[in-house]
């Protein structure tokens, strides 16, 4: 298939693109490479896909790399660009779209709301309009566990009410699901939203806890532990997330005009909740260093506990997460130390 992957220089988009290419698909990747975090990490991911930094810098100009040749094309573009994006759809004639581009981060949304509206709402709607006019077989997009907001029922299930988002980021992700429902209903576009639960692993984002903790511990700085450590997360390794996304992308959907069958929402997580302090212990063990912990109150927009019920994804796509935090955290710390040339002092700590 020919598949558009938005956010292909991002954490999840990079891994999905790499796997799709390995599986023999043709991929066009789009990413605006914004300044939310270190763009050198984004360029390094693209380099792994065979796209040089020089080629990746050209706005709205496609480039192919030495690793996959014409099988992979990268375009630096903003999905909110209403003039350029439709031209890409017209020229490339995609079979499916995997939409992973978004302005991420809960806390950042408290201070920069306009960025979230531009990317997560305007850009999202722009993509669905392009899908509408170009007979896209399936539109798969990233939602988030943050949509569950103040929901107290554990584990979180797709049928739970999600009308109480407590951050603008969560509200934009909820809006994505509502817009997808409308397009499936009106235009018979198959849409599948995946509610990601705390994704972590190699090539991860520098604004996420695992990266922040590892960096601080390596540099001998205290780590900020919110809610005095009383936090639990359904930590999901990137390999499990990627396998789930690929399963959804590669499965042929049944022919139907019933919008209830065209519109799907799934949790994609590890199906267990892990205490944050236990997660930190794994980082300490792998780095051979003990963290200095600065205990702080819970932050606005944060929830105390997440846990995904993944029965629906298991039933429909045979999804099976296999990576526990012991192996998962080690895969990240190994990557981090290799990428930044950090010596591991003593793995028996």
Secondary structure, 3 states (H helix, E strand, C coil): CEEEEECCCCHHHHHHHHHHHHCCCEEEEEECCCCCCCHHHHHHHHHHCCCCHHHHCCECCEEEECCCEEEEEEEECCCCCCCHHHHHHHHHCCCEEEECCCCCCCHHHHCCHHHHHHHHHHHHHHHHHHHHHCCCCEEEEEEEHHHHCCCCCCCECCCCCCCCCCCHHHHHHHHHHHHHHHHHHHHCCCEEEEEECCEECCCCCCCCHHHHHHHHHHCCCCEEEEHHHCCEECCEEHHHHHHHHHHHHHCCCCCCCCHHHHEEEEEECCCCCEEHHHHHHHHHHHHCCCCCEEEECCCCCCCCECCECCHHHHHHHCCCCCCCHHHHHHHHHHHHHHHCCCCCCCCCC
